[in-house]
Amino acid sequence: MTSPASGREENLKPHRSGTFKISKDPASAEKAGDVVGLYLAPPGGAVVLSIDEKTQVQALDRTQPVLPVTFAATGKRTHDYVRHGTTNLFAALNVTTGEVLGECRPNRNGTTCLAFLKKAVRPHTGKEIHIVLDNLSTHTTPDVKAWPAKNPHVHFHFTPVGSSWLNQIEIWSGIITRQAIRRGTFASVNVLVKQIRDYIDSWNENAKPFTWTATTDETLIKVRLAQTSVKKLVNNNAK
Protein backbone atom coordinates (compact mmCIF):
# COMPACT_ATOMS: atom_id res chain seq x y z
CA MET A 1 0.00 0.00 0.00
CA THR A 2 1.30 3.44 -0.90
CA SER A 3 2.02 5.69 2.10
CA PRO A 4 0.78 9.33 2.13
CA ALA A 5 4.37 10.55 1.86
CA SER A 6 5.23 8.44 -1.19
CA GLY A 7 1.86 9.36 -2.75
CA ARG A 8 2.79 13.02 -2.51
CA GLU A 9 6.24 12.32 -3.96
CA GLU A 10 4.67 10.58 -6.97
CA ASN A 11 2.09 13.37 -7.29
CA LEU A 12 -0.76 10.86 -7.02
CA LYS A 13 -4.26 12.36 -6.86
CA PRO A 14 -6.70 9.50 -6.24
CA HIS A 15 -9.51 11.93 -5.41
CA ARG A 16 -9.53 13.05 -9.04
CA SER A 17 -11.11 10.94 -11.74
CA GLY A 18 -12.16 11.21 -15.35
CA THR A 19 -14.75 9.59 -17.58
CA PHE A 20 -14.59 7.46 -20.69
CA LYS A 21 -16.91 5.71 -23.07
CA ILE A 22 -16.07 3.03 -25.63
CA SER A 23 -18.21 2.83 -28.74
CA LYS A 24 -19.85 -0.49 -29.51
CA ASP A 25 -20.54 0.62 -33.08
CA PRO A 26 -19.24 -2.15 -35.40
CA ALA A 27 -18.35 0.53 -37.97
CA SER A 28 -16.65 2.82 -35.44
CA ALA A 29 -13.23 2.74 -37.16
CA GLU A 30 -14.66 3.62 -40.58
CA LYS A 31 -16.86 6.39 -39.20
CA ALA A 32 -14.05 7.86 -37.09
CA GLY A 33 -11.74 7.84 -40.11
CA ASP A 34 -14.37 9.55 -42.22
CA VAL A 35 -14.96 12.37 -39.71
CA VAL A 36 -11.30 12.93 -38.80
CA GLY A 37 -10.44 12.91 -42.51
CA LEU A 38 -12.81 15.84 -43.02
CA TYR A 39 -11.02 17.80 -40.29
CA LEU A 40 -7.49 17.09 -41.46
CA ALA A 41 -8.05 17.24 -45.22
CA PRO A 42 -11.41 18.78 -46.14
CA PRO A 43 -12.38 18.41 -49.81
CA GLY A 44 -11.15 21.37 -51.85
CA GLY A 45 -13.68 24.19 -51.91
CA ALA A 46 -16.17 22.29 -49.76
CA VAL A 47 -17.73 23.57 -46.55
CA VAL A 48 -17.56 21.38 -43.44
CA LEU A 49 -20.16 22.09 -40.76
CA SER A 50 -20.17 20.48 -37.33
CA ILE A 51 -23.75 20.55 -36.02
CA ASP A 52 -25.40 19.53 -32.77
CA GLU A 53 -28.04 20.47 -30.20
CA LYS A 54 -27.47 21.54 -26.62
CA THR A 55 -30.74 20.44 -25.08
CA GLN A 56 -32.68 21.62 -22.04
CA VAL A 57 -30.42 24.57 -21.18
CA GLN A 58 -31.82 25.80 -17.88
CA ALA A 59 -32.50 29.43 -16.96
CA LEU A 60 -31.39 29.27 -13.33
CA ASP A 61 -31.80 32.26 -11.06
CA ARG A 62 -29.85 32.24 -7.78
CA THR A 63 -31.75 33.24 -4.66
CA GLN A 64 -29.00 35.75 -3.77
CA PRO A 65 -26.60 37.77 -5.92
CA VAL A 66 -23.39 35.96 -6.94
CA LEU A 67 -20.40 37.15 -4.89
CA PRO A 68 -17.50 38.03 -7.21
CA VAL A 69 -13.93 36.74 -7.04
CA THR A 70 -11.69 38.83 -4.76
CA PHE A 71 -8.05 38.63 -3.73
CA ALA A 72 -9.07 37.02 -0.46
CA ALA A 73 -11.83 34.66 -1.61
CA THR A 74 -13.15 32.64 -4.49
CA GLY A 75 -16.38 33.58 -6.24
CA LYS A 76 -19.44 32.26 -4.45
CA ARG A 77 -23.03 31.52 -5.36
CA THR A 78 -25.92 30.15 -3.37
CA HIS A 79 -26.58 26.43 -3.47
CA ASP A 80 -30.30 27.02 -4.07
CA TYR A 81 -31.89 28.46 -7.17
CA VAL A 82 -35.16 29.01 -9.02
CA ARG A 83 -35.80 27.37 -12.39
CA HIS A 84 -37.41 29.67 -14.95
CA GLY A 85 -37.65 27.18 -17.81
CA THR A 86 -35.39 25.83 -20.53
CA THR A 87 -34.35 26.39 -24.12
CA ASN A 88 -32.67 24.20 -26.74
CA LEU A 89 -29.61 25.55 -28.55
CA PHE A 90 -29.01 24.42 -32.12
CA ALA A 91 -25.48 25.27 -33.25
CA ALA A 92 -23.39 24.85 -36.40
CA LEU A 93 -19.61 25.34 -36.39
CA ASN A 94 -17.86 26.13 -39.66
CA VAL A 95 -14.79 23.94 -39.24
CA THR A 96 -12.69 26.07 -41.60
CA THR A 97 -13.46 29.54 -40.20
CA GLY A 98 -14.50 28.79 -36.61
CA GLU A 99 -17.69 30.83 -37.02
CA VAL A 100 -20.82 29.59 -35.26
CA LEU A 101 -24.44 29.87 -36.30
CA GLY A 102 -26.76 29.38 -33.33
CA GLU A 103 -30.48 29.41 -32.74
CA CYS A 104 -32.54 28.79 -29.59
CA ARG A 105 -35.82 26.91 -29.86
CA PRO A 106 -38.37 26.09 -27.11
CA ASN A 107 -38.61 22.49 -28.31
CA ARG A 108 -36.64 20.00 -30.35
CA ASN A 109 -37.81 17.37 -32.81
CA GLY A 110 -37.16 16.29 -36.37
CA THR A 111 -38.99 19.31 -37.77
CA THR A 112 -36.97 21.90 -35.83
CA CYS A 113 -33.75 20.00 -36.57
CA LEU A 114 -34.42 19.99 -40.31
CA ALA A 115 -35.34 23.68 -40.26
CA PHE A 116 -32.00 24.49 -38.61
CA LEU A 117 -30.06 22.30 -41.05
CA LYS A 118 -31.61 24.22 -43.95
CA LYS A 119 -30.74 27.52 -42.28
CA ALA A 120 -27.15 26.39 -41.68
CA VAL A 121 -26.49 25.47 -45.32
CA ARG A 122 -28.28 28.46 -46.86
CA PRO A 123 -25.23 30.81 -46.73
CA HIS A 124 -23.21 28.22 -48.67
CA THR A 125 -25.49 27.75 -51.66
CA GLY A 126 -23.62 26.44 -54.71
CA LYS A 127 -20.93 24.66 -52.69
CA GLU A 128 -20.48 21.06 -51.61
CA ILE A 129 -21.42 20.86 -47.94
CA HIS A 130 -20.32 18.14 -45.53
CA ILE A 131 -22.20 17.98 -42.21
CA VAL A 132 -20.86 16.13 -39.16
CA LEU A 133 -23.61 14.86 -36.85
CA ASP A 134 -23.90 12.54 -33.88
CA ASN A 135 -26.65 9.96 -33.45
CA LEU A 136 -29.33 11.95 -31.63
CA SER A 137 -32.85 10.77 -32.43
CA THR A 138 -33.65 14.12 -34.07
CA HIS A 139 -30.78 13.60 -36.52
CA THR A 140 -32.17 10.31 -37.79
CA THR A 141 -35.87 11.02 -38.30
CA PRO A 142 -37.24 10.03 -41.74
CA ASP A 143 -37.48 13.64 -42.96
CA VAL A 144 -33.94 14.49 -41.89
CA LYS A 145 -32.49 11.30 -43.37
CA ALA A 146 -34.33 11.90 -46.67
CA TRP A 147 -33.20 15.52 -47.01
CA PRO A 148 -29.66 14.88 -48.42
CA ALA A 149 -31.14 12.66 -51.15
CA LYS A 150 -33.14 15.68 -52.34
CA ASN A 151 -30.07 17.93 -52.02
CA PRO A 152 -27.12 16.03 -53.52
CA HIS A 153 -24.67 18.82 -52.63
CA VAL A 154 -25.26 18.04 -48.92
CA HIS A 155 -23.47 15.06 -47.36
CA PHE A 156 -24.02 13.67 -43.84
CA HIS A 157 -21.17 12.14 -41.83
CA PHE A 158 -22.18 10.48 -38.57
CA THR A 159 -19.81 9.97 -35.66
CA PRO A 160 -19.67 6.41 -34.27
CA VAL A 161 -22.43 5.60 -31.80
CA GLY A 162 -21.27 6.70 -28.35
CA SER A 163 -18.51 8.92 -29.78
CA SER A 164 -20.10 12.34 -30.10
CA TRP A 165 -16.81 13.78 -28.74
CA LEU A 166 -15.52 13.44 -32.31
CA ASN A 167 -17.92 16.20 -33.32
CA GLN A 168 -16.02 19.52 -33.10
CA ILE A 169 -19.12 21.47 -32.06
CA GLU A 170 -18.87 19.61 -28.73
CA ILE A 171 -15.66 21.56 -28.01
CA TRP A 172 -17.46 24.85 -28.57
CA SER A 173 -20.45 23.68 -26.56
CA GLY A 174 -18.18 23.10 -23.57
CA ILE A 175 -16.68 26.57 -23.96
CA ILE A 176 -20.02 28.42 -24.03
CA THR A 177 -21.21 26.36 -21.05
CA ARG A 178 -18.20 27.34 -18.95
CA GLN A 179 -18.00 30.96 -20.04
CA ALA A 180 -21.61 32.06 -20.47
CA ILE A 181 -24.11 29.61 -18.98
CA ARG A 182 -22.92 27.62 -15.95
CA ARG A 183 -21.91 30.62 -13.86
CA GLY A 184 -24.76 32.84 -15.00
CA THR A 185 -27.99 33.85 -13.29
CA PHE A 186 -31.05 34.28 -15.49
CA ALA A 187 -34.35 35.83 -14.43
CA SER A 188 -36.13 34.29 -17.43
CA VAL A 189 -35.61 32.14 -20.51
CA ASN A 190 -35.50 35.33 -22.59
CA VAL A 191 -32.55 36.57 -20.54
CA LEU A 192 -30.78 33.24 -21.07
CA VAL A 193 -31.44 33.32 -24.82
CA LYS A 194 -30.10 36.88 -25.07
CA GLN A 195 -26.95 35.84 -23.21
CA ILE A 196 -26.41 32.98 -25.66
CA ARG A 197 -26.99 35.23 -28.68
CA ASP A 198 -24.63 37.89 -27.35
CA TYR A 199 -21.97 35.28 -26.70
CA ILE A 200 -22.23 33.89 -30.24
CA ASP A 201 -22.00 37.42 -31.71
CA SER A 202 -18.90 38.09 -29.62
CA TRP A 203 -17.38 34.73 -30.59
CA ASN A 204 -17.85 35.41 -34.30
CA GLU A 205 -16.15 38.80 -34.10
CA ASN A 206 -12.85 36.98 -33.45
CA ALA A 207 -13.65 33.49 -34.68
CA LYS A 208 -10.76 31.08 -35.13
CA PRO A 209 -10.98 27.42 -36.15
CA PHE A 210 -10.02 24.66 -33.77
CA THR A 211 -6.78 22.91 -34.72
CA TRP A 212 -7.45 19.18 -34.93
CA THR A 213 -4.14 17.34 -34.54
CA ALA A 214 -5.03 13.69 -33.78
CA THR A 215 -4.94 11.48 -36.86
CA THR A 216 -7.35 8.60 -37.33
CA ASP A 217 -4.68 6.07 -36.35
CA GLU A 218 -3.78 7.97 -33.17
CA THR A 219 -7.44 8.20 -32.20
CA LEU A 220 -8.08 4.49 -32.79
CA ILE A 221 -4.94 3.49 -30.86
CA LYS A 222 -6.21 5.31 -27.76
CA VAL A 223 -9.62 3.68 -28.14
CA ARG A 224 -8.04 0.22 -28.45
CA LEU A 225 -5.90 0.82 -25.35
CA ALA A 226 -9.05 1.68 -23.38
CA GLN A 227 -10.77 -1.44 -24.74
CA THR A 228 -7.81 -3.58 -23.67
CA SER A 229 -7.84 -2.08 -20.16
CA VAL A 230 -11.57 -2.75 -19.81
CA LYS A 231 -11.16 -6.38 -20.95
CA LYS A 232 -8.34 -6.95 -18.46
CA LEU A 233 -10.42 -5.48 -15.63
CA VAL A 234 -13.46 -7.61 -16.53
CA ASN A 235 -11.34 -10.77 -16.77
CA ASN A 236 -9.65 -10.10 -13.43
CA ASN A 237 -13.00 -9.48 -11.71
CA ALA A 238 -14.33 -12.75 -13.13
CA LYS A 239 -11.58 -14.82 -11.49
C-alpha positions as CSV (number, residue, x, y, z in Angstrom):
1,M,0.0,0.0,0.0
2,T,1.3,3.4,-0.9
3,S,2.0,5.7,2.1
4,P,0.8,9.3,2.1
5,A,4.4,10.5,1.9
6,S,5.2,8.4,-1.2
7,G,1.9,9.4,-2.7
8,R,2.8,13.0,-2.5
9,E,6.2,12.3,-4.0
10,E,4.7,10.6,-7.0
11,N,2.1,13.4,-7.3
12,L,-0.8,10.9,-7.0
13,K,-4.3,12.4,-6.9
14,P,-6.7,9.5,-6.2
15,H,-9.5,11.9,-5.4
16,R,-9.5,13.1,-9.0
17,S,-11.1,10.9,-11.7
18,G,-12.2,11.2,-15.3
19,T,-14.7,9.6,-17.6
20,F,-14.6,7.5,-20.7
21,K,-16.9,5.7,-23.1
22,I,-16.1,3.0,-25.6
23,S,-18.2,2.8,-28.7
24,K,-19.8,-0.5,-29.5
25,D,-20.5,0.6,-33.1
26,P,-19.2,-2.2,-35.4
27,A,-18.4,0.5,-38.0
28,S,-16.6,2.8,-35.4
29,A,-13.2,2.7,-37.2
30,E,-14.7,3.6,-40.6
31,K,-16.9,6.4,-39.2
32,A,-14.1,7.9,-37.1
33,G,-11.7,7.8,-40.1
34,D,-14.4,9.6,-42.2
35,V,-15.0,12.4,-39.7
36,V,-11.3,12.9,-38.8
37,G,-10.4,12.9,-42.5
38,L,-12.8,15.8,-43.0
39,Y,-11.0,17.8,-40.3
40,L,-7.5,17.1,-41.5
41,A,-8.1,17.2,-45.2
42,P,-11.4,18.8,-46.1
43,P,-12.4,18.4,-49.8
44,G,-11.1,21.4,-51.9
45,G,-13.7,24.2,-51.9
46,A,-16.2,22.3,-49.8
47,V,-17.7,23.6,-46.5
48,V,-17.6,21.4,-43.4
49,L,-20.2,22.1,-40.8
50,S,-20.2,20.5,-37.3
51,I,-23.7,20.5,-36.0
52,D,-25.4,19.5,-32.8
53,E,-28.0,20.5,-30.2
54,K,-27.5,21.5,-26.6
55,T,-30.7,20.4,-25.1
56,Q,-32.7,21.6,-22.0
57,V,-30.4,24.6,-21.2
58,Q,-31.8,25.8,-17.9
59,A,-32.5,29.4,-17.0
60,L,-31.4,29.3,-13.3
61,D,-31.8,32.3,-11.1
62,R,-29.8,32.2,-7.8
63,T,-31.7,33.2,-4.7
64,Q,-29.0,35.8,-3.8
65,P,-26.6,37.8,-5.9
66,V,-23.4,36.0,-6.9
67,L,-20.4,37.1,-4.9
68,P,-17.5,38.0,-7.2
69,V,-13.9,36.7,-7.0
70,T,-11.7,38.8,-4.8
71,F,-8.0,38.6,-3.7
72,A,-9.1,37.0,-0.5
73,A,-11.8,34.7,-1.6
74,T,-13.2,32.6,-4.5
75,G,-16.4,33.6,-6.2
76,K,-19.4,32.3,-4.4
77,R,-23.0,31.5,-5.4
78,T,-25.9,30.1,-3.4
79,H,-26.6,26.4,-3.5
80,D,-30.3,27.0,-4.1
81,Y,-31.9,28.5,-7.2
82,V,-35.2,29.0,-9.0
83,R,-35.8,27.4,-12.4
84,H,-37.4,29.7,-15.0
85,G,-37.7,27.2,-17.8
86,T,-35.4,25.8,-20.5
87,T,-34.3,26.4,-24.1
88,N,-32.7,24.2,-26.7
89,L,-29.6,25.5,-28.6
90,F,-29.0,24.4,-32.1
91,A,-25.5,25.3,-33.3
92,A,-23.4,24.9,-36.4
93,L,-19.6,25.3,-36.4
94,N,-17.9,26.1,-39.7
95,V,-14.8,23.9,-39.2
96,T,-12.7,26.1,-41.6
97,T,-13.5,29.5,-40.2
98,G,-14.5,28.8,-36.6
99,E,-17.7,30.8,-37.0
100,V,-20.8,29.6,-35.3
101,L,-24.4,29.9,-36.3
102,G,-26.8,29.4,-33.3
103,E,-30.5,29.4,-32.7
104,C,-32.5,28.8,-29.6
105,R,-35.8,26.9,-29.9
106,P,-38.4,26.1,-27.1
107,N,-38.6,22.5,-28.3
108,R,-36.6,20.0,-30.4
109,N,-37.8,17.4,-32.8
110,G,-37.2,16.3,-36.4
111,T,-39.0,19.3,-37.8
112,T,-37.0,21.9,-35.8
113,C,-33.8,20.0,-36.6
114,L,-34.4,20.0,-40.3
115,A,-35.3,23.7,-40.3
116,F,-32.0,24.5,-38.6
117,L,-30.1,22.3,-41.1
118,K,-31.6,24.2,-44.0
119,K,-30.7,27.5,-42.3
120,A,-27.1,26.4,-41.7
121,V,-26.5,25.5,-45.3
122,R,-28.3,28.5,-46.9
123,P,-25.2,30.8,-46.7
124,H,-23.2,28.2,-48.7
125,T,-25.5,27.8,-51.7
126,G,-23.6,26.4,-54.7
127,K,-20.9,24.7,-52.7
128,E,-20.5,21.1,-51.6
129,I,-21.4,20.9,-47.9
130,H,-20.3,18.1,-45.5
131,I,-22.2,18.0,-42.2
132,V,-20.9,16.1,-39.2
133,L,-23.6,14.9,-36.8
134,D,-23.9,12.5,-33.9
135,N,-26.6,10.0,-33.4
136,L,-29.3,12.0,-31.6
137,S,-32.8,10.8,-32.4
138,T,-33.6,14.1,-34.1
139,H,-30.8,13.6,-36.5
140,T,-32.2,10.3,-37.8
141,T,-35.9,11.0,-38.3
142,P,-37.2,10.0,-41.7
143,D,-37.5,13.6,-43.0
144,V,-33.9,14.5,-41.9
145,K,-32.5,11.3,-43.4
146,A,-34.3,11.9,-46.7
147,W,-33.2,15.5,-47.0
148,P,-29.7,14.9,-48.4
149,A,-31.1,12.7,-51.1
150,K,-33.1,15.7,-52.3
151,N,-30.1,17.9,-52.0
152,P,-27.1,16.0,-53.5
153,H,-24.7,18.8,-52.6
154,V,-25.3,18.0,-48.9
155,H,-23.5,15.1,-47.4
156,F,-24.0,13.7,-43.8
157,H,-21.2,12.1,-41.8
158,F,-22.2,10.5,-38.6
159,T,-19.8,10.0,-35.7
160,P,-19.7,6.4,-34.3
161,V,-22.4,5.6,-31.8
162,G,-21.3,6.7,-28.4
163,S,-18.5,8.9,-29.8
164,S,-20.1,12.3,-30.1
165,W,-16.8,13.8,-28.7
166,L,-15.5,13.4,-32.3
167,N,-17.9,16.2,-33.3
168,Q,-16.0,19.5,-33.1
169,I,-19.1,21.5,-32.1
170,E,-18.9,19.6,-28.7
171,I,-15.7,21.6,-28.0
172,W,-17.5,24.9,-28.6
173,S,-20.5,23.7,-26.6
174,G,-18.2,23.1,-23.6
175,I,-16.7,26.6,-24.0
176,I,-20.0,28.4,-24.0
177,T,-21.2,26.4,-21.1
178,R,-18.2,27.3,-19.0
179,Q,-18.0,31.0,-20.0
180,A,-21.6,32.1,-20.5
181,I,-24.1,29.6,-19.0
182,R,-22.9,27.6,-15.9
183,R,-21.9,30.6,-13.9
184,G,-24.8,32.8,-15.0
185,T,-28.0,33.8,-13.3
186,F,-31.1,34.3,-15.5
187,A,-34.3,35.8,-14.4
188,S,-36.1,34.3,-17.4
189,V,-35.6,32.1,-20.5
190,N,-35.5,35.3,-22.6
191,V,-32.5,36.6,-20.5
192,L,-30.8,33.2,-21.1
193,V,-31.4,33.3,-24.8
194,K,-30.1,36.9,-25.1
195,Q,-26.9,35.8,-23.2
196,I,-26.4,33.0,-25.7
197,R,-27.0,35.2,-28.7
198,D,-24.6,37.9,-27.4
199,Y,-22.0,35.3,-26.7
200,I,-22.2,33.9,-30.2
201,D,-22.0,37.4,-31.7
202,S,-18.9,38.1,-29.6
203,W,-17.4,34.7,-30.6
204,N,-17.8,35.4,-34.3
205,E,-16.1,38.8,-34.1
206,N,-12.8,37.0,-33.5
207,A,-13.6,33.5,-34.7
208,K,-10.8,31.1,-35.1
209,P,-11.0,27.4,-36.2
210,F,-10.0,24.7,-33.8
211,T,-6.8,22.9,-34.7
212,W,-7.5,19.2,-34.9
213,T,-4.1,17.3,-34.5
214,A,-5.0,13.7,-33.8
215,T,-4.9,11.5,-36.9
216,T,-7.3,8.6,-37.3
217,D,-4.7,6.1,-36.4
218,E,-3.8,8.0,-33.2
219,T,-7.4,8.2,-32.2
220,L,-8.1,4.5,-32.8
221,I,-4.9,3.5,-30.9
222,K,-6.2,5.3,-27.8
223,V,-9.6,3.7,-28.1
224,R,-8.0,0.2,-28.4
225,L,-5.9,0.8,-25.4
226,A,-9.0,1.7,-23.4
227,Q,-10.8,-1.4,-24.7
228,T,-7.8,-3.6,-23.7
229,S,-7.8,-2.1,-20.2
230,V,-11.6,-2.8,-19.8
231,K,-11.2,-6.4,-20.9
232,K,-8.3,-7.0,-18.5
233,L,-10.4,-5.5,-15.6
234,V,-13.5,-7.6,-16.5
235,N,-11.3,-10.8,-16.8
236,N,-9.6,-10.1,-13.4
237,N,-13.0,-9.5,-11.7
238,A,-14.3,-12.7,-13.1
239,K,-11.6,-14.8,-11.5
